[in-house]
Amino acid sequence: MRNRRESSDTGGRPSSRPRRLLRALWQWPLALLILFEEWGWEPLQRALAWLGEKLGLTAVADWIRRLPPYAALALFAVPALALLPIKLLALWLIGEGRALLGALVILATKVIGTAIVARLFTLTQPALMRLAWFARLYARWTAWKESLLAWARASAAWQAARLWRRRVRMQWRRWRGWFG
């Protein structure tokens, strides 16, 4: 007796077209979110390090670097808990019909949260990597993330966006040359 998921044209395997569609539906938003994080991770981390130096907070950074592994891990809960009320405010604003303001608050919170988490991770990574399970999960995460980003970068949509961006840059340079 044939399984309901099997079809005669796929040799008994479940149809791959719906599966690919479902995969693309979750992969694209996730890839874009990760790309946003990757884009901002290092520059935001450096900006926060610079701000910390200007504000005389190098002792705080040194203290964070010296935390034991599980204390370093617990420190990551702080930004999530601190930014939660702001995210709830953004959702309330959207619910009150102020969608643009709510979206701007969410975007600002995302940028600030990325900066804080990037800086904390930079400071605590050596301690966190002393946790064998964390190091294993981090290696798996990194491999999975790289494969997802490679998939996105190899897609026709990504290639078309790169071509469009290149054309816009070239046009911008031409316009600047005319007026500059």
N, C-alpha and C positions, 0 to 999 in steps of 0.2 A: 504494500500500500504506500502511496506517494505522500510525502509530507506536504502540507499546505504551502510552505515557503519555497518549495522546489518548483522549478518550471522546466518544461521540456527543452527549451532553447538554451539553457545554461548548463546542461549536463548534470542536473541535480543540485547545483549550487544556488543559493538565494540570488535573486536579481541584484546586480551590482549598481544599476542606475539609481534607484531610490536611495541606496546606501551612500553613494557618492554625493547625491544631492543633500542628504542629511549631514554628511560630514562637512561639506562646504558651508552649510548654514551655520555650523558652530565654529568651524575653523577660521573663516574670514574675520568675524568679530574678535575672536581670541587673538589671531595673528596681528590685527590692527592694534589691539590693546597692548600686546607685548612689544610691538614696534614703537608705540608711543612711549612705553616705559624705557625701552632701549635707547631711543632718541634722547630722552631727557635724563637718563640715569647718571651718566658721567658729568655732563655740564652742570646739572643741578647739585650733584654731590660736591663738585668743586666750588660752586657758588656758596653753598652752605658752609663749607670748610673755610672759605675766605671770610664770610660773615662772622663765623665763630672766632677767627683770629682777630678781626677788627674789633669785636666786642670783648676781647680778652677772655674767651672761653676755652683756651687751649688746655687748661687744667681739667675741664669737664671731659674733653676728648681723650686726654690721657687716662682719666679715671675709667672711661668706657672701654678703652683698649685693654685695661688690666682686669676687666670683669672675668670671672670664671665662666665656663661655657653655658651652664644653665641660666645664670643671671643674664648673660648676653642674650640668650634666647628669649627670656622673659621681657627684656627691654623692648622687643618688637611689638608687644601688646600695647605699649604706651601710645604710639601714634594712632593705632587703630581705635583705641578707646577715646583718645583726645579729639579725633576728627569725627567720630560718630555723631555727636550733637549737631555739628555743622552740616553733615550730610542729611540728617533728619530735618534741619531747617530748610535745606534746599528742596527736599521733597514736599514739605509743607508749602513753600512758596509756589511750587508747581501746582499743587492741589488748590491753591487759592487763585489760580489763574495767572500767576506771574512766572510763566514758563521760561522766558528768556533770563530773568534774574536767577531763577532756580538753576538753570543750566550753567550760567556763569559761576555760581557758587560751587556747583559740582566740579566744574573744570578747574577752578582755583584750588579747591580742596584736593583734587587729584594731583595737580602740579606740586603743591606744598607737601602732600603725603609722599609723593615719589621722591622729592628732595630729602625729606627726613629719613625715609627708609633706606635710600641709597647711602646716605651718610652713615647711618647706624650700621648698615651691613659692611661698609668699608672699614669701619672701626672695629667691628666684632668678628669679621670673617675668620681671622686666625683662631680665635677661641671656639667659634662654632665648628670649624673643621676638625677640632679635637674630639668632637662627638662622632663616633664611627657611623651611627645611623644617619646623622645629618649630612655627613660627607657623602655617603652613598646616595641619599635622596637628592642632594645638590647635583651630583654627577648625572643622575638620571634626568633631573629637571633640565639641566643644561643640554644634554643630548636631545631630549624631546623638543625643547624650545628651538634648538638649531635646526632640527628636521622640519618643524612647522614653519619656521622662517624661510628655509630653503624651498619648501613647497610654495609658499606665497610668492617668493621672488622669482620662481620659475614659471609662474602662471602667466597666461596671456594678459590678464588684467594688470598685473604688476608691470609687465614689459610695456604695455600701452601707456601706463601712467608715467613710466620713466621717459619714454619717447616724448610724451606731451610736455613733461617738465623740462626736458632738454630744449625743446622748441620754444617754450616760453622764456627760458633763460637767454637763448640766442636772440629772440625778438627784443627782450629787455635791453640787452647789450647794444643792439642796433639803435633803439630809441635813445638810450643814454648818449651814444656817440653823436647823434644828430643834435641833441640839446646841450651836451656837456662841453 
